[in-house]
């Protein structure tokens, strides 16, 4: 699994003009599922996102994690294009992305696992839909996490 994690002041996702999820202060997670991803990949990534110390403490240092923020939220949006490759030419191929049925199950389970860690609901986009994502990146702070390249 791969995630682009952005620290935000606000983020929302909508489909056909209808808001499907929104948060204030927290993390926007664009989540891609790769072929052969397992529940172990999912658990590692959810824990890592939950424990990322990317929020400022009282000294202005990034020492706080999402769970340390009383008002912190997470928004998860499916993003199969994170596994796009451009070996030949400039048109991306998405052959490394998991098939939709597999990806959907892991995507939903990721959001549920993160919600359990946070102790509150985690809004999501609509899997497979054309979505409009709006955000106010705070910092900006943007990180890429990959369950197959854990040292990345």
C-alpha positions as CSV (number, residue, x, y, z in Angstrom):
1,X,0.0,0.0,0.0
2,X,1.1,3.5,-0.7
3,X,-0.1,6.7,0.8
4,X,0.4,10.4,0.2
5,X,-0.2,12.0,3.6
6,X,-0.8,15.7,3.8
7,X,-1.1,17.8,7.0
8,X,-4.1,20.0,6.4
9,X,-6.1,22.8,8.0
10,X,-9.1,21.5,6.1
11,X,-9.9,19.0,3.4
12,X,-13.0,17.8,1.7
13,X,-14.0,15.4,-1.1
14,X,-17.0,15.6,-3.3
15,X,-18.6,13.5,-6.0
16,X,-20.9,15.1,-8.6
17,X,-21.1,18.3,-6.5
18,X,-22.1,16.4,-3.3
19,X,-19.7,16.5,-0.3
20,X,-18.9,12.9,0.8
21,X,-16.4,13.7,3.5
22,X,-14.7,16.6,5.2
23,X,-12.3,17.4,8.1
24,X,-10.8,20.4,9.7
25,X,-7.3,20.1,11.2
26,X,-5.7,16.7,10.5
27,X,-4.5,14.4,7.7
28,X,-5.6,13.9,4.2
29,X,-4.6,10.4,3.1
30,X,-4.5,9.5,-0.6
31,X,-4.4,5.7,-0.5
32,X,-3.3,3.3,-3.3
33,X,-3.6,-0.5,-3.1
34,X,-1.1,-2.6,-5.0
35,X,-1.4,-6.1,-6.3
36,X,-0.5,-8.6,-3.5
37,X,-1.0,-6.1,-0.7
38,X,-2.0,-8.0,2.5
39,X,-3.7,-7.2,5.8
40,X,-0.1,-6.8,7.2
41,X,0.5,-4.0,4.8
42,X,-2.7,-2.4,5.8
43,X,-2.0,-2.7,9.6
44,X,1.5,-1.3,9.2
45,X,0.4,1.7,7.2
46,X,-2.6,2.6,9.4
47,X,-0.4,2.4,12.5
48,X,2.3,4.5,10.8
49,X,-0.2,7.2,9.7
50,X,-1.7,7.3,13.2
51,X,1.7,7.7,14.9
52,X,3.2,10.2,12.4
53,X,4.6,13.1,14.5
54,X,3.8,15.9,12.1
55,X,1.9,18.3,14.2
56,X,3.5,21.1,16.1
57,X,3.9,21.0,19.9
58,X,3.9,24.2,22.1
59,X,7.5,24.8,21.0
60,X,6.6,24.8,17.3
61,X,8.4,21.4,16.7
62,X,6.7,18.5,14.9
63,X,6.3,16.2,17.9
64,X,2.6,15.5,18.0
65,X,0.7,12.7,16.2
66,X,-2.9,12.7,15.0
67,X,-4.1,11.0,18.2
68,X,-2.6,13.8,20.3
69,X,-4.9,16.3,18.8
70,X,-8.3,16.6,20.4
71,X,-9.8,18.0,17.2
72,X,-7.7,16.1,14.7
73,X,-9.3,14.2,11.9
74,X,-8.4,12.0,9.0
75,X,-9.9,11.9,5.5
76,X,-9.1,8.9,3.3
77,X,-9.4,9.0,-0.5
78,X,-8.7,6.1,-2.9
79,X,-6.0,6.8,-5.4
80,X,-5.1,3.9,-7.7
81,X,-2.9,6.3,-9.7
82,X,-0.3,6.1,-7.0
83,X,0.8,2.9,-8.7
84,X,1.0,4.4,-12.2
85,X,4.2,3.7,-14.1
86,X,5.6,5.3,-17.2
87,X,8.2,2.8,-18.4
88,X,7.1,3.3,-22.0
89,X,6.4,6.8,-23.2
90,X,4.3,9.3,-21.2
91,X,1.0,7.6,-20.8
92,X,0.8,5.9,-17.3
93,X,0.0,2.2,-16.9
94,X,-1.8,1.1,-13.8
95,X,-1.1,-2.6,-14.0
96,X,0.5,-2.6,-10.5
97,X,-2.7,-1.4,-8.9
98,X,-4.8,-4.1,-7.2
99,X,-8.1,-5.2,-9.0
100,X,-11.0,-3.1,-7.9
101,X,-12.7,-5.7,-5.7
102,X,-9.4,-6.4,-3.8
103,X,-8.6,-2.7,-3.5
104,X,-12.0,-1.7,-2.3
105,X,-11.9,-4.3,0.6
106,X,-8.5,-3.1,1.7
107,X,-9.4,0.6,1.3
108,X,-12.5,0.2,3.5
109,X,-10.6,-1.8,6.1
110,X,-7.8,0.8,6.2
111,X,-10.4,3.5,6.9
112,X,-12.0,1.4,9.6
113,X,-8.7,0.5,11.2
114,X,-7.7,4.2,11.3
115,X,-11.1,5.1,12.8
116,X,-10.6,2.5,15.5
117,X,-7.2,3.9,16.3
118,X,-8.6,7.4,16.4
119,X,-11.7,6.5,18.3
120,X,-13.9,8.4,15.8
121,X,-15.3,8.1,12.3
122,X,-12.9,8.6,9.4
123,X,-14.7,10.1,6.3
124,X,-13.8,8.8,2.9
125,X,-14.3,9.5,-0.8
126,X,-16.3,7.2,-3.0
127,X,-14.2,4.3,-4.3
128,X,-13.9,4.3,-8.1
129,X,-15.7,7.6,-8.5
130,X,-14.4,10.7,-10.2
131,X,-13.8,12.9,-7.2
132,X,-12.9,16.5,-6.5
133,X,-10.6,16.9,-3.6
134,X,-10.1,20.3,-2.0
135,X,-7.5,21.0,0.7
136,X,-5.5,23.6,2.6
137,X,-2.1,22.0,3.1
138,X,-0.6,23.2,6.3
139,X,3.2,23.8,6.2
140,X,3.1,22.4,3.6
141,X,3.8,19.0,5.0
142,X,3.5,16.1,2.6
143,X,4.9,12.6,3.1
144,X,4.9,9.4,1.0
145,X,4.6,6.1,2.8
146,X,4.9,2.7,1.2
147,X,4.3,-0.6,3.0
148,X,6.7,-2.4,0.7
149,X,9.5,0.2,1.1
150,X,9.2,0.9,4.9
151,X,12.4,2.8,5.0
152,X,11.3,5.3,2.3
